[in-house]
Amino acid sequence: MLFFVQKKKSTIWKFIPIVLLAACTVLFGAFSSKLSDDNTKRSKSTLERALTRSITQCYALEGSYPPDINYLTDHYGLTYNSDYYYIDYQYIGSNLRPDVTIIERK
C-alpha cells in the first residue's frame, strides 16, 4: 500500500488574509481622511470666489457695496452652509470694499 505523507501548512499562511485586511483598512482610512480635508479646502475656496463675485456684481450693478451678507443672499443668490462657515462681513462704506473673513466652524 501506498501511504501519502501530508505536509503541514505553515501557520503563517493563515494570518496573511487578516494582515492584508488590516492593511487595507488602515490605507482606506488614511485616504478617506485626506479626501475629506481636500474637499473642505475646495469648499472654502468656492465660497470665497462666490462671495467675491457677488460683492463685485453688486457694486457693478448698483454703484455701492452691499451693506451685509443678508443683502447678498436675498438679492444676488449667494448660498452657503452657515453650520460650516461663519462669514465676518465688515461694512466700511458704500464706496469702500467690505472686509470679509470666512471662518470654518468645527
Buried (B, 14 or more C-beta within 10 A) or exposed (E): EEEEEEEEEEEEEEEEEEEEEEEEEEEEEEEEEEEEEEEEEEBBEEBBEBBEEBBEBBBEEEEEBBBEBEBBBEBBEBEBEEEEBEBEBEBEEEEEEBEBEBEEEE
